[in-house]
Amino acid sequence: MTFKLNLMILGLCSVAGLAAADANLNPGTPKQTADQLLVEAKATRVASLDLVTQLKSKQANLAKVSEDVAAIEKSAGAVHTLVGHLEGHKSQLTAQQQTTLADVKQLTELLHIFLENKKSLVADGAAPSERERIRANAMMIADRAERVEKLVRKMAM
């Protein structure tokens, strides 16, 4: 019960944090946007891998788990926002970069779906079987974030 209540509070704080993060994202040129996108995708990957590490322990620190979930939500929200900014510069991109951007957008949408699934799994409880599903979901988020990083580098901006 306490875990669910803490998660609800965390969710409310995360929404406020995403709104604040969006206000701080002012990427400017396509290159600056791509550079910031790399930073945020890496932050998403690192936070997801931290969550995986936490959940491997049978005595997972739920406060640290909550911090990792908040960090993932914040950076994944920034990734989504930055992809939108980059789409606004689509006319300045080459055909190859536009194709890669479409792939990045698709991965970002998958990342968002996995994040929503993870949030619902965490809300369901902290039973060992649930923790394993949350850990697997966090691994999928880390994998997609890494793919976003690779594709943005491939755009060579």
BELURNOR-V420567 format. One record per pair of residues at least 24 apart in sequence whose ideal C-beta (glycine too) atoms are under 6 Angstrom apart, sorted by the first residue. I is the first residue (numbers start at 1). GAP is how many residues later the second one is. D is the distance in whole Angstrom. If there is no record, write none. Layout:
# BELURNOR-V420567
i = {I I}
gap = {GAP GAP}
d = {D D}
This chain:
# BELURNOR-V420567
i = {3 3 6 7 7 10 10 14 14 17 18 21 21 22 25 27 30 30 30 31 33 33 33 34 34 36 37 37 38 38 40 40 40 41 41 41 41 43 44 44 44 45 45 45 47 47 48 48 48 48 49 51 52 52 52 55 55 55 76 76 79 80 83 97 100 100 100 103 104 104 107 107 107 110 111 114 114}
gap = {59 123 60 115 116 56 60 56 59 57 59 53 57 59 56 58 59 62 127 126 49 52 53 118 123 46 45 115 111 114 35 38 39 38 104 107 108 32 31 32 101 97 100 101 24 25 24 90 93 94 93 87 83 86 87 76 79 80 35 39 29 28 25 58 51 54 55 48 44 47 37 40 41 34 33 26 27}
d = {6 5 6 6 6 5 6 5 4 5 4 6 5 5 5 5 4 6 6 5 6 5 5 5 4 6 4 5 6 5 5 4 5 6 5 4 5 4 4 5 4 5 4 5 4 5 6 5 4 4 5 4 5 5 6 5 6 4 6 5 6 6 5 5 5 6 5 6 6 5 5 5 5 5 5 5 5}
